[in-house]
Amino acid sequence: MAGMIEVRDLTRRFGPILAVDHVSFAVGRGEVLGFLGPNGAGKSTTMKMITGFLAPTDGTAVVCGADIVADPIVAKRHIGYLPEGAPAYPDMSPRSFLRFIAEIRGFVGDEAKRRIELAVARTALASVMEQPIETLSKGFKRRVGLAQALLHDPDVLILDEPTDGLDPNQKHEVRTLIRALAAEKAIVISTHLLEEVDAVCSRAIVIAAGRLLADATPVELAARSRLHNAVRVSLAAGHDEAETALRRLPGVAAVERVDETGDRALLVLPRGGQAIVGEVTDLVRTAGWAVRGLSVERGRLDEVFRTITT
């Protein structure tokens, strides 16, 4: 297993509670990994250990060749971290806060100014740069946190709920930024938003009760859904024979009725996730049914998530 991030049997106990249970995975350059799980699954605890914020009970993480336990200073130089809640000094303005971050990262003068300007442009903070952070909306506070994570142009980004508190337009902007940054970085995003996985992630991990339960691309995860390759057929009123005829097709496992006002809508479920759209369209054409619409489901991440985590 090799990557810019290598997590090796990472484990964390809080007294008798096993919060993270021997989790291992790797993230390479150009990957955006979605870290998914229900509340209390161990997502934030894992991210805190990868960034060196929390010491593991066992195991370690290696970031760009530096062990976060044995060589934390070197490892942290490669990391940009947006923690849960995006903590910042409330009495500072975004400008003074980012100057402070630049200074502790070792940047001064024109170089500090250049990096601050770039981070501000990327996160659209220009309009609030002189306001106290405590007066900012949750969304702007989140963007200040993202700006500090980006300021030193790190090789690795660890982002805990990066779009939390943002409105739909702001979410779109942040996701566009993450996609633009992804080619040259390894990025891990903790999120409970399945739409975020579809929007920006090239891979997803599902964790529950501290254990890694799935590691796959979003397409591969969606293929686990019972709705993968299901065909939704909307027919004009009548055609009472359609449901029975569709059930007789060799590749069909079941047919379910779907509520759609005025039309007969049927969800045709495949056996073993196989493609059945050809069989269904051939039958529709042969039977001469009046079709209002026909579509193929790719599968639903929310259904797969529930199945895996429960």
Stockholm file with secondary structure:
# STOCKHOLM 1.0

chainA/1-310         MAGMIEVRDLTRRFGPILAVDHVSFAVGRGEVLGFLGPNGAGKSTTMKMITGFLAPTDGTAVVCGADIVADPIVAKRHIGYLPEGAPAYPDMSPRSFLRFIAEIRGFVGDEAKRRIELAVARTALASVMEQPIETLSKGFKRRVGLAQALLHDPDVLILDEPTDGLDPNQKHEVRTLIRALAAEKAIVISTHLLEEVDAVCSRAIVIAAGRLLADATPVELAARSRLHNAVRVSLAAGHDEAETALRRLPGVAAVERVDETGDRALLVLPRGGQAIVGEVTDLVRTAGWAVRGLSVERGRLDEVFRTITT
#=GR chainA/1-310 SS CCSSEEEEEEEEEETTEEEEEEEEEEECTTCEEEEECCTTSSHHHHHHHHTTSSCCSEEEEEETTEETTTSHHHHHHTEEEECTTCCCCTTSCHHHHHHHHHHHTTCCHHHHHHHHHHHHHHHTCGGGTTSCGGGSCHHHHHHHHHHHHHTTCCSEEEEESTTTTCCHHHHHHHHHHHHHHHTTSEEEEECSCHHHHHHHCSEEEEEETTEEEEEECHHHHHTTSTTTTCEEEEECSCCTTHHHHHHTSTTEEEEEEECCTTSEEEEEEESTTCCCHHHHHHHHHHHTCCEEEEEECCCCHHHHHHHHHC
#=GC SS_cons         CCSSEEEEEEEEEETTEEEEEEEEEEECTTCEEEEECCTTSSHHHHHHHHTTSSCCSEEEEEETTEETTTSHHHHHHTEEEECTTCCCCTTSCHHHHHHHHHHHTTCCHHHHHHHHHHHHHHHTCGGGTTSCGGGSCHHHHHHHHHHHHHTTCCSEEEEESTTTTCCHHHHHHHHHHHHHHHTTSEEEEECSCHHHHHHHCSEEEEEETTEEEEEECHHHHHTTSTTTTCEEEEECSCCTTHHHHHHTSTTEEEEEEECCTTSEEEEEEESTTCCCHHHHHHHHHHHTCCEEEEEECCCCHHHHHHHHHC
//
